[in-house]
Amino acid sequence: MNALPYFLNASLYLLLFYGCYALLLRRNTFFGLNRTYLLTSIGLSLVLPLVELPGGATDALTGNTISLPAFTVGRGTESARDELSTDQWFWLVYGLGLVGMLLRLALNGWGVRRLIRGGVAESRCHYTLVRLATDNVPSFSFGRYLVLNRTDALTEPDALIRHEEAHIQQRHTLDILFTELVRAALWFNPLLILYKRSLQEVHEFLADAAVARTAPRPDYARQLVAYALNVPSAMLTTPFVSTSTLKQRIVMLQKPASNRRALLGYALVLPLAGLLTLCTQPDRDLAQPDQSVTTNQPARQASVEGPIFTVVEENPEFKGGMKALGAYISANLTYPKAAQKVNAEGRVFVRFIVTKDGDVTDVKLLRGIGFGTGEEAVRVVAGMPRWKPGRQSGRAVNVQYNLPINFQLEDNETPGSGTNKTSFFSPPTNDADIQKMYKHFVVDGKEVSFDAFRKHDKAAITEASSSQQTIRIQTMSPPPPPPVPANDASALSDIKYFTINGKEATEAAVTAIPPKQIVRVDVNKEQGTVTVTTK
């Protein structure tokens, strides 16, 4: 996933979770659950944008259609190297903000450490008591340190000691440090400030509840008010009294326990988070079977007459084979500059029909990654020269194809040259060059030795990645059993269901359709179905 969509999605999750907390959960007395909710929601907001739900989009694109091997197009070096791209500017600004926030965090931590080291330490059972020589800061806790200013060190108020001891035992400092680290990573998101304030507020409620279990609530509340005057705030520490939370703390001390029905508010967050996960899935995972792209296609247009086959005895062939097809696309297809600027990568699916005359027509974009890649792929496919048509039962027929194209940002270098070329699948065919340029040799998905690789026809090469030093060959599998056109009744023995224009029909009705009236025939032998579309 690209960085910008990730940060945007993470911000959406933070907004959803905090909105639910502010509206439904904040006034509950389930303080421990609220603390867990806030910390968990921050963690989930960082993880959920990385989740990609499984889907059958790719399988749907290849069903009932002949798919060509995937080709890979790389980025050239036409854009100026001395100019920063949009992506580079983004990381530069983000990096400066991140460094600034981490520096601020380090300075605050160093200030607290210097303050602690300047006092007199005394080791106690569950913490280390530090007495300061001044009243410049209020008493506070940090980690396992309980720090008292000069005035409190003389009296050691019991309520204050037990309150800060509760902070130490429940390890509230770790929560604040975790929030500060996430805030540094997402420094542009102001929601993290609200998360930190809410977490500090919950910490105070938890510590107050711990003290109130052993002391009368009215007396403890009066001590809070008496201590609240002239108390400045601290960045990383947990002071005994913060004027911003004092009123809410007193209210919560007097508030009765929340009804158990309030727990339903926590359960409500789950379906909302699931819905947001569905809404933030990348577009490339969604099939778009009817999408078409407007492009400047050649004036040559071919009409499709007769049925359209998805499986035939003899497939159409680009003149010169797959190697020639790769050379054609290499000479005509370029990586769009808009896609290069945002580092857009992914697979584009283009569907087209090779007519019985060999013309390429009905070119459509099934799935794309945007930024002009789909339009460029459609333009190149629509301008293809004539193919050798496919044949079924000895006669030329219309055949539908899918062509997947991988747009991958990598520079393919020619050995011995100092410049990069924009290439679309132009691997070497000489064994010596292949052994020199690549270290991994893959045949039909399995890595093999070079000696085993060299025995195969180089025209079957489907991928050559210089960055990964991998070259692949996909051998041609035996042709599948031929489909049965609508007027061939001798091969319909395995077919159980017949459909004409979306309506169920009989075998006799299908075989009686004149060939000139048939627009398309889809045969699924596994399910035993034949679907016929007529004019």
C-alpha positions in Angstrom: 0.0 0.0 0.0 1.2 3.5 -0.8 2.0 5.8 2.1 -0.6 8.6 1.4 -3.7 6.2 1.3 -2.4 4.5 4.4 -2.1 7.7 6.4 -5.6 8.8 5.2 -7.2 5.5 6.1 -5.4 5.5 9.5 -6.8 8.9 10.2 -10.3 7.8 9.2 -10.1 4.9 11.7 -8.8 7.2 14.4 -11.8 9.6 13.8 -14.3 6.7 13.9 -13.0 5.2 17.1 -12.6 8.5 18.9 -16.0 9.7 17.7 -17.6 6.5 19.2 -15.7 7.1 22.4 -16.7 10.7 22.8 -20.4 10.1 22.0 -21.0 6.7 23.7 -18.3 5.7 26.1 -16.6 8.7 27.8 -19.2 9.2 30.5 -19.2 5.5 31.5 -17.5 4.5 34.8 -15.9 1.5 33.2 -12.5 3.2 33.4 -10.3 0.2 32.9 -12.4 -0.7 29.8 -12.1 2.8 28.5 -8.3 2.7 28.9 -8.2 -0.5 27.0 -10.5 0.9 24.3 -8.4 4.0 23.7 -5.1 2.1 23.4 -6.6 -0.7 21.3 -8.3 1.8 18.9 -4.9 3.5 18.3 -3.3 0.2 17.6 -6.1 -1.0 15.3 -6.0 2.4 13.4 -2.4 1.6 12.5 -3.1 -2.0 11.5 -6.5 -2.1 9.8 -5.4 0.1 6.8 -3.0 -2.7 6.0 -5.7 -5.4 5.9 -6.8 -6.5 2.4 -9.9 -8.6 2.4 -9.8 -11.7 0.2 -11.9 -11.5 -3.0 -12.4 -13.3 -6.2 -11.8 -10.3 -8.5 -8.9 -11.8 -10.3 -10.6 -15.1 -10.8 -13.7 -13.4 -12.1 -11.7 -11.6 -14.7 -10.2 -14.8 -16.1 -13.3 -17.0 -16.0 -14.7 -18.1 -19.4 -12.0 -16.1 -21.2 -8.6 -16.9 -22.6 -5.9 -15.1 -20.7 -2.5 -14.2 -22.1 0.6 -14.3 -20.0 1.2 -11.2 -17.9 3.6 -8.6 -19.3 5.5 -6.1 -17.3 6.2 -2.5 -18.2 8.9 -0.5 -16.5 9.5 3.2 -15.9 12.0 4.9 -18.1 14.1 7.9 -17.3 12.5 10.6 -19.4 11.6 12.6 -16.3 14.3 14.8 -15.0 16.4 13.2 -12.3 17.3 16.5 -10.7 13.7 17.3 -9.8 11.9 15.9 -6.8 8.8 13.9 -7.5 5.5 14.4 -5.6 6.3 11.2 -3.7 9.7 12.5 -2.7 8.3 15.9 -1.6 5.8 14.0 0.5 8.4 12.0 2.3 10.6 15.0 2.8 7.9 17.0 4.5 6.8 13.9 6.5 10.3 13.2 7.5 10.9 16.7 8.8 7.7 16.6 10.8 8.6 13.2 12.3 12.1 14.3 13.2 10.7 17.4 14.9 8.2 15.5 16.9 10.8 12.9 18.0 13.2 15.7 19.0 10.4 17.3 21.1 9.7 14.0 22.8 13.4 13.4 23.5 13.8 16.9 25.0 10.8 16.4 27.3 12.1 13.0 28.4 15.5 14.5 29.0 13.9 17.3 31.1 12.1 14.8 33.3 15.2 12.7 33.7 17.3 15.8 34.7 14.6 16.8 37.2 14.6 13.3 38.8 18.4 13.1 39.0 18.4 16.5 40.7 16.4 15.2 43.7 17.1 13.0 46.6 16.1 9.4 45.9 14.7 6.9 48.4 13.9 3.3 47.4 10.6 2.0 48.6 8.6 -1.2 48.1 6.9 -0.5 44.7 8.5 2.7 43.6 11.4 5.1 44.1 10.5 8.3 46.0 12.4 11.4 44.8 12.3 14.6 46.9 13.0 17.9 45.1 14.5 21.0 46.7 12.1 23.5 45.0 8.4 24.0 44.3 8.9 24.8 40.6 6.9 21.8 39.5 4.0 19.9 41.1 4.4 16.5 42.5 4.1 13.8 39.9 4.9 10.2 38.9 6.9 9.0 35.9 7.6 5.3 35.4 8.5 3.9 38.8 9.5 7.3 40.2 7.2 9.3 42.6 8.5 12.8 42.6 7.5 15.2 45.4 8.2 19.0 45.4 9.7 20.6 48.4 6.3 21.4 50.1 4.9 17.9 49.6 8.2 16.3 50.6 7.8 17.9 54.1 4.3 16.6 54.7 4.0 13.6 52.4 0.2 13.8 52.0 -1.4 10.3 52.3 -3.9 10.9 49.5 -1.3 12.2 47.1 1.1 9.3 47.8 -1.6 6.6 47.3 -2.9 8.4 44.1 0.6 8.5 42.5 1.3 5.0 43.6 -1.8 3.9 41.7 -0.4 5.5 38.6 2.9 3.7 39.0 1.4 0.3 39.7 -1.0 0.5 36.7 2.0 1.7 34.5 0.2 4.7 33.1 3.5 6.2 31.9 3.8 3.5 29.2 0.4 4.5 27.8 1.5 8.1 27.5 4.8 7.2 25.9 3.0 4.9 23.4 0.6 7.7 22.5 3.5 10.2 22.1 5.3 7.8 19.7 2.1 7.3 17.6 1.6 11.1 17.7 5.1 11.6 16.3 4.4 9.1 13.5 1.1 10.8 12.7 2.2 14.3 13.6 -0.2 15.9 11.1 -3.3 14.4 12.8 -4.7 16.5 15.6 -6.9 13.6 16.8 -3.9 12.2 18.7 -3.9 15.2 21.0 -7.5 14.3 22.0 -6.5 10.7 22.4 -3.7 11.7 24.8 -6.0 14.0 26.8 -8.7 11.4 27.1 -6.1 8.8 28.2 -4.7 11.1 30.8 -8.3 11.8 32.0 -9.0 8.0 32.3 -5.7 7.6 34.2 -6.9 10.1 36.8 -10.2 8.4 37.1 -8.5 5.0 37.7 -6.1 6.4 40.3 -9.0 8.3 42.0 -11.0 5.1 42.1 -8.1 3.2 43.7 -7.8 5.9 46.4 -11.5 6.2 47.0 -11.8 2.5 47.8 -9.8 3.2 51.0 -10.8 6.8 51.8 -14.2 8.6 52.1 -15.1 10.1 48.8 -16.2 13.6 50.1 -12.9 14.0 52.0 -10.8 13.0 49.0 -12.8 15.4 46.7 -12.1 18.3 49.1 -8.4 17.5 49.1 -8.4 17.6 45.3 -10.0 21.1 45.3 -7.6 22.3 48.0 -4.6 21.1 46.1 -5.7 22.5 42.7 -4.5 26.1 43.1 -1.4 27.2 41.2 -0.7 23.8 39.6 0.9 24.0 36.1 0.6 21.2 33.6 3.3 18.7 32.6 4.0 17.0 29.2 4.9 13.4 30.1 4.4 13.2 33.8 1.3 12.4 35.8 0.7 15.2 38.4 -1.6 14.7 41.4 -4.0 17.4 40.2 -4.6 18.9 36.8 -6.9 21.9 36.7 -8.3 20.8 33.2 -9.6 17.5 34.6 -10.5 18.5 38.2 -14.2 19.1 37.7 -14.7 15.9 35.7 -12.7 13.9 38.3 -15.0 15.2 41.1 -18.1 14.4 39.0 -16.8 10.9 38.4 -16.1 10.4 42.1 -19.7 11.1 43.0 -21.2 9.3 40.0 -22.8 5.9 40.5 -21.5 2.9 38.5 -22.7 2.7 34.9 -25.4 0.2 34.0 -24.3 -2.9 32.2 -26.4 -1.9 29.2 -23.7 0.7 28.5 -21.5 -2.1 27.4 -23.5 -2.3 24.2 -21.7 0.9 23.1 -18.4 -1.0 22.9 -20.0 -3.7 20.8 -21.4 -1.1 18.4 -17.9 0.0 17.4 -17.2 -3.4 15.8 -19.7 -3.3 12.9 -18.8 0.3 12.2 -15.1 -0.6 12.0 -15.9 -3.5 9.7 -17.9 -1.3 7.4 -15.1 1.2 7.3 -12.7 -1.6 6.4 -14.9 -2.6 3.5 -15.1 1.1 2.3 -11.4 1.6 2.4 -10.3 -1.4 0.4 -8.1 -0.5 -2.6 -9.9 -0.1 -5.9 -7.6 -2.5 -7.6 -9.3 -5.4 -5.7 -12.6 -4.7 -7.2 -13.6 -6.2 -10.5 -15.0 -3.8 -13.1 -16.3 -6.0 -15.9 -18.2 -3.4 -17.7 -15.8 -0.5 -17.6 -14.7 1.0 -20.8 -12.2 3.7 -21.6 -12.5 6.5 -24.1 -9.3 6.7 -26.1 -8.0 7.7 -29.5 -8.4 4.3 -31.2 -7.5 3.7 -34.8 -10.0 4.4 -37.5 -10.0 0.6 -38.3 -13.0 -0.9 -36.6 -14.2 -4.5 -37.0 -17.7 -5.7 -36.5 -18.2 -9.0 -34.7 -20.5 -11.4 -36.6 -21.3 -14.8 -35.2 -20.7 -16.4 -31.8 -17.9 -15.3 -29.6 -15.8 -18.2 -28.2 -13.9 -18.3 -24.9 -12.2 -21.6 -25.5 -11.2 -22.9 -29.0 -9.3 -25.8 -30.5 -6.7 -23.4 -32.1 -6.1 -20.1 -30.3 -5.6 -16.9 -32.2 -1.9 -16.0 -32.6 -0.1 -12.7 -32.8 2.0 -12.9 -36.0 5.5 -13.9 -34.8 4.2 -15.4 -31.5 4.5 -14.1 -27.9 8.0 -12.7 -28.5 6.7 -10.5 -31.3 3.8 -9.4 -29.2 6.2 -8.3 -26.5 8.3 -6.5 -29.0 5.3 -4.7 -30.4 4.2 -3.5 -26.9 7.7 -2.6 -26.0 7.9 -0.2 -29.0 4.4 1.3 -28.4 3.6 1.4 -24.7 5.0 3.9 -22.3 4.6 4.4 -18.5 2.4 7.5 -18.1 4.2 10.3 -16.4 1.3 10.9 -14.0 1.7 7.3 -12.7 5.4 7.7 -12.3 5.1 10.9 -10.2 2.9 9.1 -7.6 4.7 5.7 -7.9 1.5 4.0 -9.1 2.0 0.3 -9.6 -0.3 -2.6 -10.2 -1.9 -4.9 -12.8 -4.1 -3.6 -15.6 -6.6 -6.0 -17.3 -7.6 -5.4 -20.9 -10.3 -7.5 -22.7 -10.5 -7.6 -26.5 -11.9 -9.8 -29.2 -9.9 -11.3 -32.1 -12.5 -11.6 -34.9 -12.6 -14.4 -37.5 -10.8 -12.0 -39.8 -8.0 -11.5 -37.3 -8.9 -7.9 -36.4 -8.7 -6.7 -32.8 -12.0 -5.0 -31.7 -14.2 -4.4 -28.7 -11.3 -3.3 -26.5 -12.3 -2.6 -22.9 -10.5 -1.9 -19.6 -11.6 -4.4 -17.0 -9.5 -3.2 -14.1 -7.0 -0.5 -13.8 -4.8 1.5 -11.3 -5.6 4.9 -12.7 -3.2 7.8 -13.6 -3.5 7.1 -17.3 -2.3 3.5 -17.2 -5.6 2.0 -18.4 -6.0 4.5 -21.2 -2.4 3.7 -22.4 -3.0 0.0 -22.3 -6.3 0.3 -24.2 -4.6 2.5 -26.8 -1.8 0.1 -27.5 -4.1 -3.0 -27.7 -6.6 -1.2 -29.9 -3.8 -0.4 -32.4 -2.5 -4.0 -32.7 -2.0 -5.4 -36.2 -4.1 -8.3 -37.4 -3.7 -11.6 -35.6 -4.0 -15.1 -37.1 -7.6 -15.9 -36.2 -8.6 -18.8 -33.9 -10.2 -21.8 -35.3 -13.0 -24.2 -34.1 -14.0 -27.3 -36.0 -11.8 -26.2 -38.9 -13.3 -22.7 -39.4 -12.3 -19.3 -38.2 -14.2 -17.9 -35.2 -14.3 -14.9 -32.9 -12.3 -15.4 -29.7 -12.3 -13.3 -26.6 -9.0 -12.6 -24.8 -7.8 -11.0 -21.5 -4.4 -9.3 -21.5 -2.9 -8.6 -18.0 -0.2 -5.9 -18.0 1.9 -5.3 -14.9 2.9 -1.7 -14.4 6.0 -1.9 -12.2 8.4 0.9 -11.4 11.8 -0.5 -12.2 14.7 0.6 -14.5 15.7 -2.1 -16.9 19.4 -1.6 -17.9 21.1 -3.0 -20.9 24.4 -4.6 -20.0 27.4 -2.4 -21.0 25.3 0.8 -21.4 25.1 3.7 -19.0 21.5 4.7 -19.8 18.2 3.1 -18.9 15.5 2.3 -21.4 11.8 2.2 -21.1 11.0 -1.3 -22.0 8.0 -3.6 -22.0 9.2 -7.1 -21.7 12.2 -7.5 -24.0 14.3 -10.2 -22.3 17.5 -11.6 -23.8 17.3 -14.9 -25.7 21.0 -15.8 -25.7 21.9 -18.4 -23.0 25.1 -16.6 -22.1 23.4 -13.3 -21.6 20.6 -14.9 -19.5 23.1 -16.7 -17.2 25.0 -13.4 -16.8 22.0 -11.2 -16.0 19.8 -13.5 -13.9 20.3 -15.7 -10.8 16.8 -17.2 -10.4 15.3 -19.4 -13.2 11.6 -20.3 -12.9 9.7 -22.8 -15.1 5.9 -23.2 -14.5 6.2 -21.6 -11.1 9.1 -23.8 -9.8 12.7 -22.6 -9.6 15.1 -24.8 -11.6 18.8 -24.8 -12.5 20.1 -22.9 -15.5 20.8 -26.2 -17.3 17.1 -27.2 -17.0 16.0 -23.7 -17.9 18.0 -23.5 -21.1 16.2 -26.5 -22.6 13.0 -24.6 -22.9 11.9 -22.4 -25.8 12.8 -18.8 -25.1 9.6 -17.6 -26.8 7.8 -18.9 -23.7 9.4 -16.3 -21.4 6.7 -14.4 -19.6 8.7 -12.2 -17.2 12.2 -10.9 -16.8 12.9 -8.8 -13.8 16.4 -7.2 -13.6 15.8 -5.8 -10.1 14.9 -9.3 -8.7 17.3 -11.1 -11.0 14.5 -13.5 -11.9 13.4 -14.8 -15.3 10.3 -17.0 -15.8 9.1 -19.4 -18.5 5.5 -20.6 -18.7 5.2 -23.6 -21.0 2.2 -24.0 -23.1 -0.3 -26.5 -21.6 -2.2 -28.9 -23.9 -5.3 -27.1 -25.4 -8.4 -27.6 -23.3 -11.3 -29.5 -24.8 -13.1 -27.4 -27.4 -16.3 -25.7 -26.5 -19.4 -26.5 -28.4 -21.0 -23.8 -30.6 -24.7 -23.5 -30.4 -25.2 -25.3 -33.8 -23.1 -28.4 -32.9 -25.5 -30.8 -31.3 -23.1 -33.8 -31.3 -21.1 -32.4 -28.3 -23.9 -31.4 -26.0 -24.1 -34.7 -24.1 -22.5 -33.2 -21.0 -24.6 -30.1 -21.0 -27.5 -30.0 -18.6 -28.7 -26.4 -18.6 -29.3 -24.1 -21.6 -30.0 -20.4 -21.5 -30.9 -18.0 -24.3 -30.7 -14.2 -23.5 -30.9 -14.9 -19.8 -33.9 -17.3 -20.0 -33.8 -21.0 -19.5 -34.3 -23.0 -22.7 -34.1 -26.5 -24.1 -31.4 -28.1 -26.1 -33.6 -28.2 -29.2 -34.2 -24.4 -28.9 -30.5 -23.7 -28.7 -29.6 -25.9 -31.7 -32.3 -24.4 -33.7 -30.9 -20.8 -33.5 -29.4 -19.7 -36.9 -25.7 -19.0 -36.6 -26.2 -15.5 -38.0 -28.4 -14.6 -35.1 -25.8 -15.7 -32.5 -23.8 -12.9 -30.9 -22.0 -14.9 -28.2 -21.8 -18.4 -26.8 -20.4 -19.1 -23.3 -19.7 -22.8 -22.4 -19.0 -23.9 -18.8 -18.3 -27.6 -18.9 -17.6 -27.9 -15.1 -21.2 -26.6 -14.4 -22.7 -28.1 -17.5 -24.1 -24.9 -18.8 -24.4 -23.2 -22.2 -25.3 -19.5 -22.4 -26.3 -18.0 -25.8 -26.8 -14.3 -26.6 -28.6 -13.5 -29.8 -29.1 -10.3 -31.7 
